[in-house]
Amino acid sequence: MKKLFTLFAVAAFLTFGLSNASFAQEGDSTETTEMADSTVADSSAMEEVAETTPEVEETMEEEAEVAEVEQSFHQVLKEKFIQGGPEFMGIVLLCLILGLAIVIERIIYLNMSTTNTKKLLANVEDALNSGGVESAKEVCRNTAGPVASIFYQGLDRSHEGIEMVEKSVISYGSVQMGMLEKGISWISLFIALAPMLGFMGTVIGMIGAFDAIEAAGDISPSLVAGGIKVALLTTVFGLIVAIILQIFYNYIVAKVDSIVNDMENASISLVDILVKHEVANKKA
């Protein structure tokens, strides 16, 4: 019995020792594997950093080049403007400033003068049917824009007959059209004046270049090229100013034409509404 118990004890001891040894080996192998994995991850991270570093440097170089290009463009523009001479270049710049000022004022005025004519006609007709001419005039007074002003003038003369309404609408429509076109002639003046001043500066610069050649007594390529370059700068800037103002001028003219067409169509509709209202009153 004691021998049997001793054999069980020895077997249990051996089993427990082997299991501990296996666990220890597994732990060591796991730690070794984890260390190897961490080493591989660190190496891969270093490789990624090494790979991305040139890309970051290239991006920074590209941004620096773009900044240099933008800065050089402004510097070149400033230098060319100074080289063109303050006499004519200053006048060309003044044409641009004044022209843009008028353009901004006209665009704001025209956008504020734009009216939803369909909605206005519906409101005027409803007010005319419900409250009469005075109610329709109140709607026009509370609405901004030249169309509402024309409606008000026509309604104000409605008691004198349809013919008088038509004459009033046509006359006051001409007044509103003149207000819409106010200042546009100055924009066209600056469009024509800017390149003309540029051409004048070019001609005067060419005369100065030939005077320098005559004074030197010899045709120097650098002398001729420098004088012609400075002379042509005024023409370039004059044409740039004319192009900028011409674009805004065409937009303003198109906007004015659109508002005038709405005025004419709305005026015809107003006369029709007044005729219907007069016929309905006669029947009543």
Secondary structure as UniProt FT lines:
FT   HELIX           2..83
FT   HELIX           86..113
FT   HELIX           117..131
FT   HELIX           133..141
FT   HELIX           146..156
FT   HELIX           158..160
FT   HELIX           162..180
FT   TURN            181..183
FT   HELIX           184..216
FT   HELIX           221..283
//
